[in-house]
Amino acid sequence: MLTYKAVKHGRTFAKVDRTFPSSQVCSACGFRDGHKPLYVQKWTCRECGTVHDRDHNAARNVLFEGRRIVASALKQEAPGRAARPGRNPWTLVQGARQRRPTTECRRRTACGRCGGVSRGRPARRSR
């Protein structure tokens, strides 16, 4: 289901291995601190001294791992593909078509009808 949503919205989906130690690795320095019981919600890195919230740290590590997977996949593709002007390597998905606005959005924000963007950055969707 996530792959379908990524293609629909022109995003990249990278699946991280379920055995990846996301809550055991410090997201600041990369030190692997080892297994922690589930009741431990906050921990301090023994290497750099950063205090981590378990869930926030795991989310950052999964994000970094996903970006690493996408970057390594882009390196394996044909040389120069991501370096072409106007291509964003983070939005490349096989079979996905990026929505282009037919006219510039009057509100200069992302809207569902035209897919326009504000100042080159994707705008956040309001709920």
N, C-alpha and C positions, 0 to 999 in steps of 0.2 A: 504494500500500500504506500509506503514512503517513496519507493521508486517512482510510482505513478504520479504522486504529488510533485516530486522533484522535476519530472519531465513536464508536467502541466505548467509549472511556474518558472521553467527555465533555470533550474538550480542543479547543482551537482549533489549526488548522493553517494557517499562512500560508506561501505559497511565495515565496521571495526570488529575484529575477532572478539568473540565473547570471553576468551581467556586473557584478553589484554588487561594488565594490572592497573586500571585507571585510578583506583582509590589508594594504591600503594606507592605511587610515584609522586614526588613533589613537583608541582607545576612550575615552580620558580627556578629550581636548579637541576631537576631531573634525577635526584637521588631516590633510589628505591628503598623505602623504609621497611618493607616487609608486610606480612599479613596482619590485619587488625580485626578484632571482633566487631560485629555489626553495631554493638551499643556505643562504640567509640565514634562520636560525631565530630569532635575537634581534635586535631593532633598537631604537634610541632615537629618540623623537620629537624633531624639531628645534624644535618650537614649545614644548612643555611639559617636555621632558626625561625623560619616563616611559620606562622600559625595558620592552619588550613581548616576550613569547613569541609567535611568529607565529601558531600554531594557537589559543592561548588568546585572543589579541586578535581573530582572525577569528571565533571562536565568539561572543564578546561582541557584536561588530558585527552578526552575523547575528541574534542575539537581539533587539538594539535595533531593527533594521530590521523584523523580524517583528512586534514590538510596535507599531511605527509604522504598519505596513500594517493591522493589526487595528484600531487606534485610528481611522485615517482611514475604514475601512469602517464602523465604528460611528457616526461622525459623519454619514455619508451615509444611514443608515437613518432611519426615522421618528423625529421628535423625541420624547425622553422614554422611548424603549424601554429603554435600558440603565440609566436612572435609576430605574426602578421598584424598590421595596424587594424585597430577596431575590434580585436578579439580579446575577450576577458577569459583567462584560463579557468577561473573559478565557476563560470557558468556553462562550461562545455559538458553536455550530456549527449550520449549517442542517441540519435533519432529525435532530439528535441529541437523545436523551432523557437527561436527567440521572437517574442512579440515586438513589433515595431509600430510606433504610433503613425497613423496616416497623416495626422496634423498634430501640431504641438498642443498639448493639453493647456487649456486656458488657466487652470489653477496651478500649473507647474508642480504638481504632486502626482504620485502614482495613483491612477484610477483604474478600475476594472475594465472600462470600455476601451481606452486607448493604450494603456500600458506605458504612458509617458513617465519620464523620470525628471527629478529636479536636480539641476546642476551636475548631471552625470552620475549621481549616486542613487541607488535604489531607495525610494521613500518607503517608510513603514506603513503598513496597512492599518487603518483604524478598525476597531472591532465594534 
